[in-house]
Each structure stands twice: as structure tokens, then as C-alpha cells.
Amino acid sequence: AIGTGKEGFADGAAGEARFRQPQGLGLSADRRTLYVADTRNHAVRAVDLGTFEVTTVAGTGQQADRFPRGGEAATKTPLASPWDVVEANGSLYITMAGLHQIWALDLAKGTLAVFAGTSREGLNDGDRLRGATLAQPSGITAAGGWLYWVDPEASALRRAPLTGGGEVETIVGKGLFDYGAGDGRGRAAMFQHAQGVAVANGTLYIGDTYNHRLRAVDAATFAVTTLAGSSRGWSDGTGTEARFDE
């Protein structure tokens, strides 16, 4: 529908625009804009859903070797493997997998700032800017005043409040490169390289990639269950009768 099908970095009409290995998508609050994490172009693109015109809203096409100090123009600031995006409270939150951080794009001002992560890889909770460490953050979503994301390298589900100076918390996850497949409550449960997350009606849905499963997490109690999938395969069915391949 959008893009030439050839790798590149070009804005323009649907049949002219080019992407390079795009990953996450995020819909704007007014449902008129589709934001694209254009991962290998190290950019975030915006698609006007009325015209399918593509523009670049963050990134230069070059990979970042530093992070913004705050208030820098988004279109002049290099990014590092943005993996997913979600709009909330007038900002577009971007999982910056290449720098183990989450950045926030102020959509009104067009400026970027770090939202969470020191840029050191890890699974440390605490002050979101000065103490918390992330591990290749990928899928991201928002609900109920919280920002939720998954850290594949720690097989973890994390969260932080969208407003105020709240801390990063780990809901599921034990440590860097620790993984498993068990259900349970909170950190008693385990994932394996989870990459996707979505939320609806108080439940977080996790793409538990290397376990080949879809998992559910109650956002209030943190109880984790397996919705579908078991071992690697390709078959339809109910619950664990179904099989997925990552």
C-alpha cells in the first residue's frame, strides 16, 4: 500500500516513498496519521492516512552515536534503530533499541528528549533517567497513565508512569539474558525474547517470540497466562493447540 518495495530513504507519495526494514507502527490519537519506526533508516516516518503521503518526523538517516540533551530538533537528530512507537499525551514515545533507551518526540514542538534509560544495557529499575537500564527495548504501548514496553535481551516487561518523575519498574523479568516459559504472577513468570506488546481492556498481550506463544498479563495483578501457542510450528487451533514460529 505504501512504499516502492525497494529499500531506501525517501519521502513522497505512496508509490514514491522508501523505507528500510520498518518494524513498529503507531496510530495517532485522531487516527489520521500512521507513525512508522523505520528501523534501518534510523528514522520515524509519518503517513497521512488521507493521502498516503510520507514525511520524516525524526531522524536523519544516519545512526546516532549519542543521545539528545533535550529540546533538539527531531529531524536534525540521528536515531539508533528505533523499533516501535506509541502516541500518548501529545508525545510520540520511541523505543530506541540501539541505545537501550526510550525517547519522546514532542509532536507540537518537533523536539526530542530521552524519556528513560541510561544507555547502559541491563535490567535495573529506579529513576528513569539516572538509574534505570533497559535491554534493547522493542514493542511499546500505553494505557491508564503508564507506558509499557518489552526488553527482549532481558525477556522482560517493563513500565513507567507517563507523567511526573516516576521510576521504571519490571513486571516480568529476572535479569539480562535470563529467560524461560513459565506462567505465574509478576517476576515468577518468564518470557523468552519477547518483542511485541499490545493492550486492551486491562490486559497486556505479549508476543513471546522465542517461546512461539502469545501471553497475557493482567495489568492490575500482573498474573501471566499463556493464551495460544506451544512449540514451534504452523497450525491453527484453540489455545495451546495452535502453533506459531516466532
ChimeraX attribute file (.defattr): number of C-alpha atoms within 10 A of each C-alpha:
attribute: neighborCount
match mode: 1-to-1
recipient: residues
	/A:1	7
	/A:2	15
	/A:3	21
	/A:4	15
	/A:5	13
	/A:6	10
	/A:7	14
	/A:8	16
	/A:9	18
	/A:10	18
	/A:11	18
	/A:12	15
	/A:13	18
	/A:14	17
	/A:15	14
	/A:16	14
	/A:17	22
	/A:18	22
	/A:19	23
	/A:20	20
	/A:21	14
	/A:22	20
	/A:23	17
	/A:24	21
	/A:25	20
	/A:26	21
	/A:27	17
	/A:28	17
	/A:29	13
	/A:30	6
	/A:31	10
	/A:32	14
	/A:33	19
	/A:34	17
	/A:35	25
	/A:36	26
	/A:37	29
	/A:38	28
	/A:39	24
	/A:40	22
	/A:41	26
	/A:42	27
	/A:43	30
	/A:44	31
	/A:45	24
	/A:46	24
	/A:47	23
	/A:48	16
	/A:49	13
	/A:50	8
	/A:51	10
	/A:52	19
	/A:53	19
	/A:54	26
	/A:55	17
	/A:56	21
	/A:57	20
	/A:58	24
	/A:59	24
	/A:60	19
	/A:61	24
	/A:62	15
	/A:63	17
	/A:64	17
	/A:65	10
	/A:66	12
	/A:67	19
	/A:68	17
	/A:69	9
	/A:70	14
	/A:71	14
	/A:72	15
	/A:73	18
	/A:74	25
	/A:75	18
	/A:76	14
	/A:77	20
	/A:78	21
	/A:79	31
	/A:80	25
	/A:81	28
	/A:82	31
	/A:83	29
	/A:84	31
	/A:85	28
	/A:86	25
	/A:87	21
	/A:88	18
	/A:89	13
	/A:90	14
	/A:91	20
	/A:92	20
	/A:93	27
	/A:94	30
	/A:95	31
	/A:96	28
	/A:97	24
	/A:98	22
	/A:99	25
	/A:100	24
	/A:101	29
	/A:102	28
	/A:103	25
	/A:104	23
	/A:105	27
	/A:106	19
	/A:107	15
	/A:108	8
	/A:109	13
	/A:110	15
	/A:111	21
	/A:112	28
	/A:113	19
	/A:114	22
	/A:115	19
	/A:116	23
	/A:117	28
	/A:118	22
	/A:119	23
	/A:120	15
	/A:121	21
	/A:122	20
	/A:123	24
	/A:124	20
	/A:125	18
	/A:126	17
	/A:127	18
	/A:128	24
	/A:129	18
	/A:130	12
	/A:131	15
	/A:132	22
	/A:133	23
	/A:134	32
	/A:135	27
	/A:136	27
	/A:137	32
	/A:138	29
	/A:139	28
	/A:140	30
	/A:141	22
	/A:142	23
	/A:143	18
	/A:144	9
	/A:145	12
	/A:146	14
	/A:147	19
	/A:148	26
	/A:149	28
	/A:150	33
	/A:151	30
	/A:152	28
	/A:153	23
	/A:154	27
	/A:155	29
	/A:156	31
	/A:157	29
	/A:158	21
	/A:159	20
	/A:160	24
	/A:161	18
	/A:162	19
	/A:163	10
	/A:164	7
	/A:165	11
	/A:166	13
	/A:167	18
	/A:168	25
	/A:169	19
	/A:170	22
	/A:171	23
	/A:172	25
	/A:173	26
	/A:174	19
	/A:175	15
	/A:176	18
	/A:177	16
	/A:178	15
	/A:179	22
	/A:180	15
	/A:181	17
	/A:182	14
	/A:183	18
	/A:184	16
	/A:185	17
	/A:186	18
	/A:187	17
	/A:188	15
	/A:189	22
	/A:190	25
	/A:191	30
	/A:192	24
	/A:193	23
	/A:194	31
	/A:195	27
	/A:196	23
	/A:197	23
	/A:198	17
	/A:199	18
	/A:200	10
	/A:201	8
	/A:202	12
	/A:203	18
	/A:204	21
	/A:205	21
	/A:206	25
	/A:207	22
	/A:208	26
	/A:209	19
	/A:210	21
	/A:211	22
	/A:212	22
	/A:213	28
	/A:214	24
	/A:215	22
	/A:216	23
	/A:217	26
	/A:218	17
	/A:219	19
	/A:220	8
	/A:221	11
	/A:222	19
	/A:223	19
	/A:224	27
	/A:225	17
	/A:226	20
	/A:227	17
	/A:228	19
	/A:229	25
	/A:230	19
	/A:231	16
	/A:232	15
	/A:233	13
	/A:234	10
	/A:235	12
	/A:236	13
	/A:237	10
	/A:238	11
	/A:239	14
	/A:240	15
	/A:241	12
	/A:242	19
	/A:243	21
	/A:244	19
	/A:245	15
	/A:246	17
